[in-house]
Amino acid sequence: MKQRLERATGQHPGDSPIIKTSVRLLVPFVQLFGLYVIVHGHYSPGGGFQGGVALGASFILLALAYDLKTSIRHFSEGANAVLANTGALIYTGVAALCAVMGGLFLDYSALDKLIPLGPIEWRSFGIFLVEVGVGLAVMSIMVSLFWDISSGGEMDEGL
Amino acid sequence: MIWQLDLLILLLVVVCALATITVKDLLSATIIFGVYSFLMCLLWAEMGAVDVAFTEATVGAGISTVLFIAAILRTNRRSKD
């Protein structure tokens, strides 16, 4: 028992080739599913929030199976901050653009004056733009929440 | 909606909720809380609220369990009270 404990403390806990390989195979499919949920958010259950959480969960899964450094190498802190702000900016930008173009806040049919596609098409396309913004913001915030909590804000080693 | 299935899942939800607040080991409490979230997701999907069930499955059973485990890693595993 003691020998096993020493061997277990010597290496990173949960350092198993089975987990690493299965996570490496699983992560692209999780990300594809997250993108599918975001893109189909206005026809079917799901949307920006759920798809963003699924995308963020794929990076969290990577950090759990490997370590925090691998996760940060695949999705850097700078890119994380830029994507979070871009997502919030897309959301508020589309909403404010509707108000500037003469409609109400988040009234997408007003964007018809900018690019004439027809108000009904704009209502469908505007919610898609907003979903993309929400998805980006939620993904980045979920990943940075996990990084900060698991490493105590140090970003050097964690779960 | 099948009321027998609803009743069974609801019973399991109540059992999981009581187990979460009574268990002393915080890691066990977190895992039971994940089970609770997943059962709530099943209940919502069964009652027709697929969107809410989706949110519960991703956030409740997925992210919050991981965040709780990450928080427990930074504190003690045993509950004092």
gemmi code that builds the backbone of each chain (N, CA, C; Angstrom):
import gemmi

chains = {
    "A": [
        ("MET", (0.836, -1.205, 0.000), (0.000, 0.000, 0.000), (0.865, 1.248, 0.000)),
        ("LYS", (1.915, 1.222, 0.870), (2.778, 2.394, 0.965), (3.554, 2.604, -0.340)),
        ("GLN", (3.976, 1.445, -0.893), (4.702, 1.521, -2.156), (3.825, 2.128, -3.257)),
        ("ARG", (2.570, 1.684, -3.270), (1.637, 2.200, -4.283), (1.413, 3.689, -4.088)),
        ("LEU", (1.339, 4.101, -2.816), (1.106, 5.514, -2.524), (2.291, 6.352, -2.994)),
        ("GLU", (3.515, 5.818, -2.749), (4.699, 6.554, -3.191), (4.751, 6.674, -4.710)),
        ("ARG", (4.384, 5.570, -5.361), (4.395, 5.603, -6.824), (3.329, 6.569, -7.342)),
        ("ALA", (2.212, 6.609, -6.615), (1.125, 7.493, -7.059), (1.488, 8.953, -6.853)),
        ("THR", (2.203, 9.265, -5.753), (2.544, 10.666, -5.508), (3.693, 11.114, -6.398)),
        ("GLY", (4.488, 10.169, -6.910), (5.616, 10.526, -7.759), (5.173, 11.138, -9.068)),
        ("GLN", (4.100, 10.626, -9.647), (3.646, 11.147, -10.931), (2.399, 11.992, -10.756)),
        ("HIS", (2.028, 12.663, -11.820), (0.822, 13.497, -11.798), (-0.408, 12.616, -11.564)),
        ("PRO", (-1.269, 12.978, -10.611), (-2.437, 12.132, -10.338), (-3.373, 12.049, -11.549)),
        ("GLY", (-3.831, 10.860, -11.824), (-4.704, 10.672, -12.971), (-3.951, 10.655, -14.275)),
        ("ASP", (-2.667, 10.324, -14.231), (-1.840, 10.346, -15.430), (-1.925, 8.991, -16.121)),
        ("SER", (-2.981, 8.763, -16.873), (-3.162, 7.447, -17.463), (-3.261, 7.564, -18.981)),
        ("PRO", (-2.584, 6.690, -19.730), (-2.640, 6.790, -21.202), (-4.029, 6.549, -21.760)),
        ("ILE", (-4.849, 5.749, -21.050), (-6.211, 5.495, -21.547), (-7.019, 6.796, -21.536)),
        ("ILE", (-6.937, 7.526, -20.395), (-7.694, 8.780, -20.282), (-7.190, 9.793, -21.305)),
        ("LYS", (-5.851, 9.887, -21.437), (-5.290, 10.890, -22.359), (-5.727, 10.609, -23.794)),
        ("THR", (-5.633, 9.328, -24.215), (-5.993, 9.005, -25.597), (-7.476, 9.228, -25.846)),
        ("SER", (-8.321, 8.800, -24.884), (-9.755, 8.956, -25.133), (-10.148, 10.419, -25.141)),
        ("VAL", (-9.505, 11.245, -24.286), (-9.817, 12.676, -24.305), (-9.355, 13.313, -25.601)),
        ("ARG", (-8.162, 12.874, -26.090), (-7.667, 13.433, -27.352), (-8.609, 13.104, -28.509)),
        ("LEU", (-9.214, 11.911, -28.453), (-10.176, 11.556, -29.507), (-11.499, 12.271, -29.330)),
        ("LEU", (-11.872, 12.543, -28.054), (-13.209, 13.058, -27.762), (-13.318, 14.567, -27.974)),
        ("VAL", (-12.214, 15.304, -27.712), (-12.284, 16.773, -27.709), (-12.760, 17.358, -29.044)),
        ("PRO", (-12.279, 16.894, -30.230), (-12.797, 17.472, -31.476), (-14.297, 17.280, -31.652)),
        ("PHE", (-14.824, 16.130, -31.205), (-16.254, 15.888, -31.359), (-17.069, 16.762, -30.414)),
        ("VAL", (-16.540, 16.989, -29.209), (-17.226, 17.893, -28.272), (-17.278, 19.299, -28.859)),
        ("GLN", (-16.154, 19.733, -29.467), (-16.124, 21.080, -30.045), (-17.061, 21.194, -31.245)),
        ("LEU", (-17.108, 20.123, -32.059), (-18.018, 20.124, -33.207), (-19.467, 20.201, -32.743)),
        ("PHE", (-19.769, 19.461, -31.669), (-21.127, 19.491, -31.117), (-21.457, 20.880, -30.570)),
        ("GLY", (-20.473, 21.521, -29.922), (-20.700, 22.869, -29.413), (-21.004, 23.849, -30.532)),
        ("LEU", (-20.238, 23.750, -31.619), (-20.493, 24.635, -32.771), (-21.860, 24.355, -33.373)),
        ("TYR", (-22.231, 23.070, -33.468), (-23.551, 22.694, -34.006), (-24.663, 23.310, -33.164)),
        ("VAL", (-24.490, 23.230, -31.831), (-25.529, 23.762, -30.942), (-25.649, 25.272, -31.100)),
        ("ILE", (-24.502, 25.970, -31.247), (-24.563, 27.430, -31.416), (-25.258, 27.780, -32.733)),
        ("VAL", (-24.868, 27.083, -33.828), (-25.365, 27.453, -35.148), (-26.850, 27.112, -35.289)),
        ("HIS", (-27.294, 26.008, -34.650), (-28.697, 25.621, -34.750), (-29.536, 26.154, -33.588)),
        ("GLY", (-28.978, 27.157, -32.856), (-29.666, 27.640, -31.663), (-31.025, 28.232, -31.920)),
        ("HIS", (-31.258, 28.796, -33.115), (-32.554, 29.436, -33.330), (-33.590, 28.501, -33.938)),
        ("TYR", (-33.219, 27.268, -34.280), (-34.255, 26.328, -34.735), (-34.594, 25.286, -33.672)),
        ("SER", (-33.623, 24.912, -32.874), (-33.760, 23.718, -32.030), (-33.289, 24.051, -30.611)),
        ("PRO", (-33.522, 23.170, -29.656), (-33.016, 23.418, -28.297), (-31.529, 23.675, -28.303)),
        ("GLY", (-31.110, 24.525, -27.396), (-29.704, 24.915, -27.351), (-29.589, 26.370, -27.723)),
        ("GLY", (-28.385, 26.805, -28.013), (-28.175, 28.203, -28.340), (-26.790, 28.626, -27.931)),
        ("GLY", (-26.580, 29.944, -27.864), (-25.258, 30.451, -27.579), (-24.717, 29.997, -26.242)),
        ("PHE", (-25.554, 30.051, -25.218), (-25.064, 29.716, -23.883), (-24.660, 28.250, -23.779)),
        ("GLN", (-25.567, 27.343, -24.205), (-25.270, 25.914, -24.069), (-24.104, 25.503, -24.956)),
        ("GLY", (-24.068, 26.032, -26.196), (-22.966, 25.706, -27.091), (-21.643, 26.247, -26.568)),
        ("GLY", (-21.686, 27.455, -25.995), (-20.480, 28.033, -25.417), (-19.974, 27.218, -24.249)),
        ("VAL", (-20.900, 26.726, -23.425), (-20.491, 25.884, -22.299), (-19.882, 24.582, -22.804)),
        ("ALA", (-20.448, 23.996, -23.873), (-19.887, 22.753, -24.422), (-18.487, 22.998, -24.982)),
        ("LEU", (-18.296, 24.146, -25.656), (-16.961, 24.475, -26.177), (-15.963, 24.687, -25.044)),
        ("GLY", (-16.409, 25.407, -23.983), (-15.524, 25.609, -22.846), (-15.206, 24.304, -22.145)),
        ("ALA", (-16.207, 23.396, -22.077), (-15.999, 22.107, -21.414), (-14.950, 21.279, -22.138)),
        ("SER", (-14.822, 21.469, -23.462), (-13.811, 20.699, -24.182), (-12.401, 21.114, -23.732)),
        ("PHE", (-12.200, 22.425, -23.502), (-10.879, 22.863, -23.021), (-10.660, 22.457, -21.574)),
        ("ILE", (-11.736, 22.461, -20.774), (-11.613, 22.031, -19.379), (-11.268, 20.538, -19.330)),
        ("LEU", (-11.856, 19.766, -20.238), (-11.562, 18.330, -20.321), (-10.095, 18.108, -20.651)),
        ("LEU", (-9.578, 18.940, -21.560), (-8.156, 18.863, -21.922), (-7.284, 19.155, -20.699)),
        ("ALA", (-7.681, 20.190, -19.914), (-6.900, 20.541, -18.728), (-6.994, 19.456, -17.668)),
        ("LEU", (-8.122, 18.758, -17.583), (-8.279, 17.707, -16.572), (-7.457, 16.486, -16.943)),
        ("ALA", (-7.465, 16.104, -18.229), (-6.790, 14.875, -18.637), (-5.283, 15.080, -18.704)),
        ("TYR", (-4.835, 16.225, -19.233), (-3.403, 16.516, -19.283), (-3.086, 17.386, -18.063)),
        ("ASP", (-2.663, 18.599, -18.247), (-2.531, 19.514, -17.118), (-2.862, 20.927, -17.595)),
        ("LEU", (-2.726, 21.865, -16.673), (-3.160, 23.225, -16.976), (-2.317, 23.840, -18.098)),
        ("LYS", (-1.025, 23.483, -18.118), (-0.119, 24.071, -19.125), (-0.529, 23.666, -20.536)),
        ("THR", (-0.926, 22.388, -20.717), (-1.353, 21.929, -22.037), (-2.570, 22.708, -22.498)),
        ("SER", (-3.498, 22.906, -21.578), (-4.720, 23.643, -21.908), (-4.402, 25.083, -22.284)),
        ("ILE", (-3.448, 25.699, -21.548), (-3.090, 27.094, -21.848), (-2.327, 27.161, -23.173)),
        ("ARG", (-1.545, 26.086, -23.503), (-0.821, 26.095, -24.772), (-1.801, 26.035, -25.950)),
        ("HIS", (-2.902, 25.273, -25.780), (-3.872, 25.163, -26.873), (-4.766, 26.389, -26.994)),
        ("PHE", (-4.966, 27.108, -25.883), (-5.910, 28.222, -25.881), (-5.320, 29.262, -24.944)),
        ("SER", (-4.505, 30.197, -25.508), (-3.684, 31.052, -24.653), (-4.546, 32.047, -23.881)),
        ("GLU", (-3.924, 32.597, -22.829), (-4.651, 33.545, -21.981), (-5.033, 34.802, -22.737)),
        ("GLY", (-4.128, 35.261, -23.624), (-4.422, 36.459, -24.404), (-5.608, 36.245, -25.329)),
        ("ALA", (-5.601, 35.075, -26.041), (-6.718, 34.752, -26.931), (-8.005, 34.635, -26.145)),
        ("ASN", (-7.901, 34.088, -24.915), (-9.073, 33.942, -24.058), (-9.694, 35.301, -23.742)),
        ("ALA", (-8.834, 36.259, -23.333), (-9.345, 37.589, -22.986), (-9.930, 38.280, -24.214)),
        ("VAL", (-9.230, 38.143, -25.371), (-9.702, 38.790, -26.597), (-11.053, 38.214, -27.012)),
        ("LEU", (-11.205, 36.872, -26.942), (-12.463, 36.251, -27.363), (-13.613, 36.628, -26.436)),
        ("ALA", (-13.334, 36.696, -25.121), (-14.400, 37.064, -24.179), (-14.911, 38.464, -24.479)),
        ("ASN", (-13.960, 39.389, -24.710), (-14.381, 40.767, -24.985), (-15.044, 40.882, -26.344)),
        ("THR", (-14.536, 40.112, -27.346), (-15.151, 40.161, -28.667), (-16.590, 39.664, -28.607)),
        ("GLY", (-16.823, 38.599, -27.837), (-18.183, 38.069, -27.721), (-19.144, 39.090, -27.148)),
        ("ALA", (-18.723, 39.718, -26.034), (-19.589, 40.736, -25.426), (-19.800, 41.905, -26.373)),
        ("LEU", (-18.733, 42.249, -27.135), (-18.815, 43.372, -28.065), (-19.745, 43.047, -29.230)),
        ("ILE", (-19.722, 41.793, -29.730), (-20.629, 41.413, -30.825), (-22.075, 41.557, -30.352)),
        ("TYR", (-22.339, 41.036, -29.145), (-23.711, 41.110, -28.608), (-24.184, 42.552, -28.506)),
        ("THR", (-23.422, 43.375, -27.775), (-23.872, 44.755, -27.574), (-23.783, 45.556, -28.863)),
        ("GLY", (-22.797, 45.199, -29.737), (-22.660, 45.915, -30.991), (-23.857, 45.725, -31.890)),
        ("VAL", (-24.294, 44.453, -32.040), (-25.473, 44.188, -32.874), (-26.693, 44.875, -32.284)),
        ("ALA", (-26.825, 44.791, -30.936), (-27.990, 45.395, -30.290), (-27.997, 46.898, -30.473)),
        ("ALA", (-26.816, 47.535, -30.289), (-26.753, 48.990, -30.402), (-26.905, 49.437, -31.849)),
        ("LEU", (-26.397, 48.615, -32.788), (-26.522, 48.952, -34.204), (-27.995, 48.992, -34.612)),
        ("CYS", (-28.791, 48.063, -34.046), (-30.239, 48.083, -34.316), (-30.842, 49.397, -33.853)),
        ("ALA", (-30.430, 49.845, -32.645), (-30.979, 51.097, -32.117), (-30.521, 52.280, -32.961)),
        ("VAL", (-29.247, 52.248, -33.421), (-28.717, 53.348, -34.238), (-29.443, 53.411, -35.572)),
        ("MET", (-29.781, 52.231, -36.140), (-30.422, 52.198, -37.448), (-31.901, 52.558, -37.395)),
        ("GLY", (-32.417, 52.920, -36.239), (-33.774, 53.434, -36.174), (-34.780, 52.496, -35.559)),
        ("GLY", (-34.346, 51.268, -35.170), (-35.263, 50.350, -34.521), (-35.119, 50.436, -33.026)),
        ("LEU", (-35.632, 49.428, -32.337), (-35.448, 49.344, -30.895), (-34.159, 48.587, -30.615)),
        ("PHE", (-33.718, 48.605, -29.339), (-32.543, 47.841, -28.917), (-32.827, 46.366, -29.162)),
        ("LEU", (-31.958, 45.660, -29.907), (-32.089, 44.239, -30.260), (-33.255, 43.956, -31.209)),
        ("ASP", (-33.739, 44.974, -31.920), (-34.795, 44.768, -32.921), (-34.103, 44.593, -34.278)),
        ("TYR", (-33.824, 43.328, -34.634), (-32.939, 43.047, -35.768), (-33.514, 43.492, -37.106)),
        ("SER", (-34.833, 43.636, -37.182), (-35.411, 43.988, -38.485), (-34.968, 45.373, -38.925)),
        ("ALA", (-34.475, 46.207, -37.983), (-33.981, 47.540, -38.351), (-32.702, 47.452, -39.169)),
        ("LEU", (-31.952, 46.329, -39.052), (-30.711, 46.181, -39.807), (-30.966, 46.026, -41.296)),
        ("ASP", (-32.224, 45.874, -41.686), (-32.593, 45.783, -43.105), (-32.178, 47.036, -43.861)),
        ("LYS", (-32.130, 48.188, -43.162), (-31.735, 49.427, -43.829), (-30.255, 49.414, -44.176)),
        ("LEU", (-29.456, 48.651, -43.421), (-28.008, 48.588, -43.650), (-27.699, 47.672, -44.824)),
        ("ILE", (-28.163, 46.421, -44.765), (-27.995, 45.460, -45.861), (-29.390, 44.939, -46.190)),
        ("PRO", (-29.947, 45.262, -47.351), (-31.340, 44.860, -47.614), (-31.485, 43.366, -47.896)),
        ("LEU", (-31.851, 42.623, -46.880), (-32.151, 41.191, -47.031), (-33.623, 40.903, -46.781)),
        ("GLY", (-34.320, 41.901, -46.267), (-35.708, 41.691, -45.868), (-35.783, 41.570, -44.358)),
        ("PRO", (-36.801, 42.192, -43.727), (-36.861, 42.196, -42.248), (-36.997, 40.805, -41.636)),
        ("ILE", (-37.688, 39.883, -42.329), (-37.892, 38.551, -41.736), (-36.576, 37.779, -41.724)),
        ("GLU", (-35.806, 37.878, -42.834), (-34.503, 37.225, -42.860), (-33.570, 37.827, -41.820)),
        ("TRP", (-33.676, 39.158, -41.636), (-32.800, 39.800, -40.650), (-33.143, 39.367, -39.241)),
        ("ARG", (-34.428, 39.118, -38.961), (-34.780, 38.647, -37.612), (-34.124, 37.309, -37.336)),
        ("SER", (-34.063, 36.432, -38.370), (-33.430, 35.123, -38.204), (-31.910, 35.255, -38.115)),
        ("PHE", (-31.336, 36.115, -38.978), (-29.875, 36.222, -39.036), (-29.337, 37.001, -37.834)),
        ("GLY", (-30.106, 37.991, -37.344), (-29.660, 38.784, -36.197), (-29.537, 37.958, -34.941)),
        ("ILE", (-30.504, 37.044, -34.724), (-30.409, 36.201, -33.526), (-29.212, 35.268, -33.647)),
        ("PHE", (-28.856, 34.878, -34.884), (-27.665, 34.046, -35.081), (-26.402, 34.803, -34.688)),
        ("LEU", (-26.316, 36.095, -35.094), (-25.140, 36.901, -34.727), (-25.016, 37.025, -33.217)),
        ("VAL", (-26.161, 37.272, -32.567), (-26.140, 37.416, -31.110), (-25.725, 36.107, -30.439)),
        ("GLU", (-26.213, 34.982, -30.995), (-25.848, 33.674, -30.416), (-24.352, 33.436, -30.523)),
        ("VAL", (-23.749, 33.841, -31.657), (-22.305, 33.660, -31.809), (-21.563, 34.480, -30.761)),
        ("GLY", (-22.008, 35.720, -30.535), (-21.371, 36.555, -29.510), (-21.483, 35.952, -28.133)),
        ("VAL", (-22.692, 35.485, -27.780), (-22.899, 34.870, -26.466), (-22.037, 33.618, -26.325)),
        ("GLY", (-21.970, 32.809, -27.406), (-21.178, 31.575, -27.355), (-19.711, 31.852, -27.090)),
        ("LEU", (-19.141, 32.840, -27.799), (-17.721, 33.174, -27.603), (-17.464, 33.645, -26.173)),
        ("ALA", (-18.331, 34.540, -25.677), (-18.120, 35.092, -24.335), (-18.230, 33.989, -23.290)),
        ("VAL", (-19.255, 33.130, -23.404), (-19.466, 32.092, -22.395), (-18.319, 31.082, -22.408)),
        ("MET", (-17.853, 30.711, -23.614), (-16.743, 29.760, -23.708), (-15.513, 30.302, -22.975)),
        ("SER", (-15.133, 31.560, -23.276), (-13.920, 32.110, -22.670), (-14.063, 32.262, -21.170)),
        ("ILE", (-15.250, 32.693, -20.725), (-15.412, 32.924, -19.291), (-15.399, 31.596, -18.529)),
        ("MET", (-16.015, 30.544, -19.111), (-15.990, 29.237, -18.442), (-14.570, 28.720, -18.311)),
        ("VAL", (-13.778, 28.839, -19.395), (-12.403, 28.344, -19.355), (-11.578, 29.133, -18.349)),
        ("SER", (-11.741, 30.482, -18.336), (-10.902, 31.263, -17.417), (-11.351, 31.070, -15.977)),
        ("LEU", (-12.663, 30.821, -15.762), (-13.135, 30.472, -14.407), (-12.423, 29.222, -13.911)),
        ("PHE", (-12.365, 28.199, -14.768), (-11.717, 26.951, -14.361), (-10.233, 27.163, -14.114)),
        ("TRP", (-9.555, 27.900, -15.003), (-8.125, 28.160, -14.812), (-7.873, 28.850, -13.479)),
        ("ASP", (-8.672, 29.901, -13.205), (-8.438, 30.679, -11.991), (-8.731, 29.874, -10.744)),
        ("ILE", (-9.821, 29.093, -10.751), (-10.172, 28.357, -9.540), (-9.198, 27.215, -9.307)),
        ("SER", (-8.837, 26.469, -10.379), (-8.029, 25.276, -10.160), (-6.582, 25.616, -9.844)),
        ("SER", (-6.080, 26.794, -10.275), (-4.683, 27.118, -9.978), (-4.585, 28.223, -8.942)),
        ("GLY", (-5.673, 28.657, -8.358), (-5.630, 29.717, -7.363), (-5.187, 31.045, -7.922)),
        ("GLY", (-5.423, 31.274, -9.221), (-5.040, 32.532, -9.847), (-3.585, 32.586, -10.296)),
        ("GLU", (-2.811, 31.516, -10.016), (-1.394, 31.538, -10.356), (-1.142, 31.155, -11.812)),
        ("MET", (-2.002, 30.324, -12.400), (-1.894, 29.863, -13.788), (-0.635, 29.043, -14.036)),
        ("ASP", (0.012, 28.495, -12.985), (1.212, 27.696, -13.253), (0.914, 26.208, -13.138)),
        ("GLU", (0.291, 25.791, -12.032), (-0.065, 24.386, -11.933), (-1.433, 24.270, -11.283)),
        ("GLY", (-2.149, 23.255, -11.659), (-3.474, 23.086, -11.110), (-3.947, 21.682, -11.362)),
        ("LEU", (-5.227, 21.507, -11.369), (-5.856, 20.200, -11.494), (-5.358, 19.456, -12.732)),
    ],
    "B": [
        ("MET", (-45.747, 12.786, -21.186), (-45.499, 12.723, -19.741), (-46.048, 11.440, -19.160)),
        ("ILE", (-45.181, 10.691, -18.488), (-45.599, 9.472, -17.793), (-45.458, 9.757, -16.305)),
        ("TRP", (-46.554, 9.781, -15.563), (-46.452, 10.256, -14.176), (-45.690, 9.279, -13.286)),
        ("GLN", (-45.712, 7.972, -13.629), (-44.951, 7.021, -12.819), (-43.453, 7.311, -12.914)),
        ("LEU", (-42.995, 7.611, -14.151), (-41.578, 7.919, -14.354), (-41.203, 9.226, -13.656)),
        ("ASP", (-42.106, 10.233, -13.784), (-41.896, 11.501, -13.086), (-41.715, 11.282, -11.592)),
        ("LEU", (-42.608, 10.472, -11.025), (-42.588, 10.243, -9.571), (-41.297, 9.547, -9.158)),
        ("LEU", (-40.868, 8.571, -9.959), (-39.636, 7.835, -9.646), (-38.430, 8.775, -9.667)),
        ("ILE", (-38.342, 9.623, -10.744), (-37.191, 10.531, -10.851), (-37.237, 11.561, -9.728)),
        ("LEU", (-38.451, 12.044, -9.420), (-38.583, 13.051, -8.361), (-38.141, 12.487, -7.019)),
        ("LEU", (-38.500, 11.208, -6.768), (-38.085, 10.540, -5.528), (-36.560, 10.471, -5.452)),
        ("LEU", (-35.933, 10.091, -6.579), (-34.470, 10.005, -6.604), (-33.832, 11.380, -6.425)),
        ("VAL", (-34.471, 12.432, -7.001), (-33.957, 13.798, -6.841), (-33.954, 14.187, -5.374)),
        ("VAL", (-35.068, 13.869, -4.663), (-35.157, 14.235, -3.243), (-34.114, 13.466, -2.439)),
        ("VAL", (-33.934, 12.184, -2.750), (-32.929, 11.372, -2.052), (-31.531, 11.956, -2.261)),
        ("CYS", (-31.222, 12.345, -3.514), (-29.905, 12.915, -3.815), (-29.718, 14.254, -3.122)),
        ("ALA", (-30.772, 15.076, -3.076), (-30.661, 16.383, -2.423), (-30.381, 16.204, -0.936)),
        ("LEU", (-31.099, 15.259, -0.291), (-30.867, 15.022, 1.135), (-29.469, 14.466, 1.371)),
        ("ALA", (-29.015, 13.577, 0.486), (-27.680, 12.995, 0.636), (-26.606, 14.061, 0.477)),
        ("THR", (-26.818, 15.013, -0.435), (-25.815, 16.062, -0.666), (-25.586, 16.899, 0.576)),
        ("ILE", (-26.666, 17.232, 1.311), (-26.484, 18.120, 2.472), (-26.135, 17.348, 3.727)),
        ("THR", (-26.253, 15.995, 3.740), (-25.919, 15.268, 4.960), (-24.523, 14.661, 4.925)),
        ("VAL", (-24.006, 14.355, 3.713), (-22.706, 13.692, 3.619), (-21.598, 14.616, 4.117)),
        ("LYS", (-20.629, 14.046, 4.912), (-19.561, 14.877, 5.484), (-18.431, 15.123, 4.496)),
        ("ASP", (-18.146, 14.126, 3.659), (-17.051, 14.251, 2.699), (-17.483, 15.158, 1.553)),
        ("LEU", (-16.745, 16.258, 1.362), (-17.190, 17.249, 0.377), (-17.078, 16.731, -1.054)),
        ("LEU", (-16.079, 15.854, -1.312), (-15.940, 15.308, -2.666), (-17.125, 14.404, -2.994)),
        ("SER", (-17.557, 13.587, -2.016), (-18.739, 12.753, -2.228), (-19.969, 13.614, -2.454)),
        ("ALA", (-20.069, 14.714, -1.654), (-21.216, 15.612, -1.805), (-21.257, 16.200, -3.209)),
        ("THR", (-20.063, 16.530, -3.744), (-20.009, 17.098, -5.098), (-20.474, 16.093, -6.134)),
        ("ILE", (-20.028, 14.828, -5.982), (-20.428, 13.814, -6.958), (-21.928, 13.550, -6.877)),
        ("ILE", (-22.461, 13.518, -5.638), (-23.908, 13.307, -5.498), (-24.672, 14.501, -6.066)),
        ("PHE", (-24.083, 15.700, -5.941), (-24.719, 16.882, -6.520), (-24.756, 16.784, -8.046)),
        ("GLY", (-23.695, 16.188, -8.623), (-23.714, 15.953, -10.067), (-24.823, 14.996, -10.474)),
        ("VAL", (-25.015, 13.948, -9.664), (-26.102, 13.009, -9.928), (-27.451, 13.714, -9.829)),
        ("TYR", (-27.580, 14.590, -8.814), (-28.802, 15.380, -8.638), (-29.081, 16.223, -9.880)),
        ("SER", (-28.030, 16.896, -10.392), (-28.202, 17.734, -11.591), (-28.641, 16.886, -12.773)),
        ("PHE", (-28.024, 15.719, -12.907), (-28.369, 14.873, -14.049), (-29.804, 14.365, -13.951)),
        ("LEU", (-30.250, 14.057, -12.721), (-31.638, 13.607, -12.554), (-32.612, 14.743, -12.826)),
        ("MET", (-32.244, 15.979, -12.418), (-33.089, 17.135, -12.734), (-33.184, 17.310, -14.242)),
        ("CYS", (-32.040, 17.075, -14.931), (-32.016, 17.169, -16.400), (-32.958, 16.145, -17.013)),
        ("LEU", (-32.922, 14.915, -16.488), (-33.825, 13.870, -16.987), (-35.278, 14.264, -16.773)),
        ("LEU", (-35.556, 14.820, -15.581), (-36.940, 15.192, -15.245), (-37.434, 16.281, -16.191)),
        ("TRP", (-36.575, 17.282, -16.457), (-36.990, 18.367, -17.345), (-37.175, 17.879, -18.773)),
        ("ALA", (-36.248, 17.019, -19.232), (-36.394, 16.496, -20.594), (-37.665, 15.667, -20.707)),
        ("GLU", (-37.987, 14.937, -19.645), (-39.175, 14.088, -19.676), (-40.449, 14.926, -19.658)),
        ("MET", (-40.378, 16.117, -19.010), (-41.566, 16.973, -18.949), (-41.671, 17.898, -20.155)),
        ("GLY", (-40.725, 17.822, -21.093), (-40.848, 18.577, -22.329), (-40.048, 19.851, -22.405)),
        ("ALA", (-39.351, 20.254, -21.316), (-38.539, 21.478, -21.348), (-37.123, 21.106, -21.774)),
        ("VAL", (-36.943, 20.866, -23.087), (-35.664, 20.339, -23.566), (-34.545, 21.369, -23.428)),
        ("ASP", (-34.888, 22.646, -23.628), (-33.875, 23.697, -23.555), (-33.303, 23.809, -22.140)),
        ("VAL", (-34.196, 23.780, -21.147), (-33.757, 23.851, -19.748), (-32.948, 22.608, -19.399)),
        ("ALA", (-33.393, 21.446, -19.912), (-32.677, 20.198, -19.637), (-31.270, 20.248, -20.209)),
        ("PHE", (-31.144, 20.858, -21.380), (-29.832, 20.981, -22.024), (-28.902, 21.847, -21.171)),
        ("THR", (-29.445, 22.993, -20.713), (-28.647, 23.873, -19.864), (-28.223, 23.165, -18.590)),
        ("GLU", (-29.152, 22.425, -17.994), (-28.843, 21.721, -16.746), (-27.764, 20.669, -16.976)),
        ("ALA", (-27.832, 19.958, -18.112), (-26.853, 18.908, -18.387), (-25.466, 19.498, -18.587)),
        ("THR", (-25.377, 20.644, -19.307), (-24.052, 21.203, -19.572), (-23.510, 21.940, -18.347)),
        ("VAL", (-24.321, 22.825, -17.769), (-23.817, 23.655, -16.676), (-23.866, 22.898, -15.350)),
        ("GLY", (-25.015, 22.301, -15.031), (-25.174, 21.666, -13.720), (-24.325, 20.434, -13.553)),
        ("ALA", (-24.477, 19.485, -14.508), (-23.753, 18.225, -14.357), (-22.331, 18.328, -14.873)),
        ("GLY", (-22.074, 19.245, -15.828), (-20.736, 19.309, -16.403), (-19.818, 20.277, -15.704)),
        ("ILE", (-20.083, 21.598, -15.889), (-19.121, 22.599, -15.460), (-19.088, 22.748, -13.948)),
        ("SER", (-20.282, 22.813, -13.301), (-20.265, 23.158, -11.868), (-19.627, 22.057, -11.051)),
        ("THR", (-19.783, 20.771, -11.484), (-19.115, 19.686, -10.761), (-17.601, 19.850, -10.822)),
        ("VAL", (-17.091, 20.172, -12.017), (-15.646, 20.355, -12.181), (-15.162, 21.542, -11.358)),
        ("LEU", (-15.942, 22.637, -11.358), (-15.529, 23.816, -10.599), (-15.533, 23.534, -9.097)),
        ("PHE", (-16.528, 22.745, -8.622), (-16.563, 22.384, -7.201), (-15.350, 21.537, -6.838)),
        ("ILE", (-15.002, 20.577, -7.718), (-13.842, 19.722, -7.432), (-12.573, 20.562, -7.406)),
        ("ALA", (-12.467, 21.522, -8.342), (-11.298, 22.404, -8.360), (-11.240, 23.252, -7.100)),
        ("ALA", (-12.400, 23.657, -6.580), (-12.414, 24.453, -5.351), (-12.051, 23.594, -4.147)),
        ("ILE", (-12.504, 22.311, -4.136), (-12.179, 21.423, -3.022), (-10.682, 21.151, -2.979)),
        ("LEU", (-10.046, 21.096, -4.148), (-8.600, 20.882, -4.211), (-7.852, 21.964, -3.446)),
        ("ARG", (-8.423, 23.182, -3.358), (-7.774, 24.304, -2.687), (-8.133, 24.377, -1.208)),
        ("THR", (-9.092, 23.565, -0.739), (-9.501, 23.639, 0.674), (-9.391, 22.245, 1.283)),
        ("ASN", (-10.004, 22.067, 2.453), (-10.033, 20.749, 3.078), (-11.143, 19.927, 2.463)),
        ("ARG", (-10.910, 18.611, 2.480), (-11.927, 17.745, 1.894), (-13.040, 17.456, 2.898)),
        ("ARG", (-12.716, 17.529, 4.219), (-13.710, 17.185, 5.229), (-14.499, 18.420, 5.638)),
        ("SER", (-15.788, 18.218, 5.850), (-16.623, 19.304, 6.332), (-16.532, 19.359, 7.849)),
        ("LYS", (-16.457, 20.588, 8.435), (-16.301, 20.719, 9.888), (-17.638, 20.567, 10.622)),
        ("ASP", (-18.726, 21.082, 10.060), (-20.001, 21.081, 10.782), (-20.741, 19.770, 10.660)),
    ],
}
model = gemmi.Model(1)
for chain_id, residues in chains.items():
    chain = gemmi.Chain(chain_id)
    for i, (resn, *xyz) in enumerate(residues, 1):
        res = gemmi.Residue()
        res.name, res.seqid = resn, gemmi.SeqId(i, " ")
        for name, pos in zip(("N", "CA", "C"), xyz):
            atom = gemmi.Atom()
            atom.name, atom.element = name, gemmi.Element(name[0])
            atom.pos, atom.b_iso = gemmi.Position(*pos), 0.0
            res.add_atom(atom)
        chain.add_residue(res)
    model.add_chain(chain)
structure = gemmi.Structure()
structure.add_model(model)
structure.setup_entities()
